[in-house]
Amino acid sequence: MDYQDAKVAIMYDLAHHWDEAADFYLSLAGRQSCSVLDLGCGTGTLCCALAERGHRVTGVDPSGAMLDIARTKPWAERVQWVESPAQTYRSTRRFDLVLMTGHVFQVLLSDDDALAVLDTMRRHLNPRGRIAFDARNPHIDWGRVWNARSRRLPGVEMIETLKITAADTEFISFETSYHLPDTILVTSSTLRFRSREQVEHLISRSGLVVDHVLGDWNCCPFDPIASREIIFLAGSAPPLP
């Protein structure tokens, strides 16, 4: 999806509201002030909520158009916004919590890109810090769930529809159309659906260690058949003796 397009960024922001996933990630930061790095922060809703609660937040996204919207939100002035791909982001800062939310990990189509992002996470993590990110369970037939989906977005005169254009065992490509009173905006996307085992292998290769794998935003354990989400919590590997 071309998130560099200002119109696409606006549609994305209108379509993505606060939900139970955002509640989950907000709770991970805890009540005491901590440093948070949000990779692929999009239009910054979670970053601003974290900043409102006193956390020290850096939001990183490759789309300047998305960050332009993020900077207009309440509490945005307390967030450091950085335009950069997660794969190549570098800072001298280290963080207590490193996030990649909204199934952004699935946009990383190659293992090289996924490993590069995990390396970024590891490099910027405090020794006792935590990493959290999510993906959809590939056991669910997402092509069937999504194909021809249509929904009216609340608070705006717009209908969002989704059409599958290609699918195989790991990849799904689709078109998202935003139907406005005077125009239709169409975007194209491809996502990769890795298994839990595939992602855990990548995490291990990056030098990180998986702490927990959850199956929903209520912290239930991952069920390979029934869970819709795969939520990974990880940390740095302990030093060798």
HELIX and SHEET records of a PDB file:
HELIX    1   1 ALA A    6  ALA A   15  1                                  10    
HELIX    2   2 GLU A   20  ALA A   29  1                                  10    
HELIX    3   3 THR A   45  GLU A   52  1                                   8    
HELIX    4   4 GLY A   64  ALA A   70  1                                   7    
HELIX    5   5 ALA A   76  ARG A   78  5                                   3    
HELIX    6   6 VAL A  104  VAL A  107  5                                   4    
HELIX    7   7 ASP A  111  ARG A  123  1                                  13    
HELIX    8   8 TRP A  142  TRP A  146  1                                   5    
HELIX    9   9 ARG A  196  ARG A  205  1                                  10    
SHEET    1   A 7 VAL A  79  GLU A  83  0                                        
SHEET    2   A 7 ARG A  56  ASP A  61  1                                        
SHEET    3   A 7 SER A  35  LEU A  39  1                                        
SHEET    4   A 7 PHE A  95  MET A 100  1                                        
SHEET    5   A 7 LEU A 125  ARG A 136  1                                        
SHEET    6   A 7 GLU A 229  SER A 236 -1                                        
SHEET    7   A 7 LEU A 208  LEU A 214 -1                                        
SHEET    1   B 4 ARG A 149  ARG A 152  0                                        
SHEET    2   B 4 ILE A 159  ALA A 167 -1                                        
SHEET    3   B 4 PHE A 171  HIS A 179 -1                                        
SHEET    4   B 4 ILE A 184  ARG A 192 -1                                        
END                                                                             
